[in-house]
Amino acid sequence: RLRFAEDPVIHRIAGITYTELQLTEQATQCFERSLELNPNAIETAVEYAALQSKAGNPDLAIERLSKLKDAPDASTGLFHALGEAMMQK
């Protein structure tokens, strides 16, 4: 039986797709799995945070983004999403 390594990008794409379909629970699971496989993926963290903020969970968004705010490749999108989550709280 063949075994394939999980790819965080595939989980991210699934999360984006579920978000567009407004399937928050499934999107959350996909983004969380992607971030388990690649915890430093800023774009995925921003998408996850936006989903959580929209779902009324700003604490989850803040927690995830706060872990990456000091990363050398932190983006303006990260800080924008973090600010939005903090204002929602």
Secondary structure, DSSP 8 states (H G I E B T S, - for coil): -------HHHHHHHHHHHHHTT-HHHHHHHHHHHHHH-TT-HHHHHHHHHHHHHTT-HHHHHHHHHTTTTSTT--HHHHHHHHHHHHH-
